[in-house]
Amino acid sequence: MKFGIGLPVVQQVPARVMPWESDAGPGEIERVALAADRLGFAHVACSDHPVVPVSRVPAMGATWYDPIATLAHLGGMTGRVELLTHVLVLPYRSPLVLAKSLATLDALSRGRLLVGVGAGHLKPEFAVLGADFEARGAVSDESIAALIAAWTTSPAGHAGERIRFRDVVLEPRPARRPHPPIWVGGNSRRAVRRAATLGDGWIPWELPATELAASVERARAWREEAGREGPWEVVAPLGPVDLVGARGQDGEVLRGRRETSDEIERLRCAGATRLHVAFHSRSCEELIEQMEAFASDAMETT
């Protein structure tokens, strides 16, 4: 079992953000990434919303750092930890422009990129960006194929219904061969099938262990039908975790050592291969203290 974390500060959803994050910035992000690198966490992650419609700011918040720029910056400061986009919305971008940015990030970080992708859900954001909301599933399927073609063939081409190109060369290639792992996010049946048949892993969102196990079983059957072989990751969320006695906000349920250990085991039995851990904290210093406690407690015993 491997463990990664979402970076603080980079997305500030009102219902989830810790109060200290509103006054924090690059320094705190860098400190946490360096701590994750030092402590043996498998990945750090940054999510994706290029713009937030004003009507959605109360629920989503306004602060969303760009994942590619953020992870590229942190990749230059760290030496081991993997860099996860959690998750890039594929229909928002040209697959060739995205392939170039991601390949460059992977090359510069010496093969540490993990490409988490999704079809998206925020209809007003699609409208502002000129993306087709109704076709987002089909565009996502073709975008994955187009990314792989651009990274693995030269000259590259793709002839789909919505994405077409031919006789192009993309350099630098990704450092990881044949290409960085592509993990698909989402809980819908179509998202799970996309993860199973087109991706190298699946990123579910807050599924109980029983539902996670059922989806993993379906996904494995779909992979077998599609003739897919090789490693397939299931990256489940875990949290909020509190191993140092921080107090929750207004009755928030936090997982202590026993609850955390039990939940890790439930998720492992359900098919999770990697966990994306969220910590409760009242400061950057306390977040790093939580990470240190988790690394010496949960990570050393799993």
Order of alpha helices (4+ residues) and beta strands (2+ residues): beta-alpha-beta-alpha-alpha-beta-alpha-beta-alpha-alpha-beta-beta-beta-alpha-beta-alpha-beta-alpha-beta-alpha
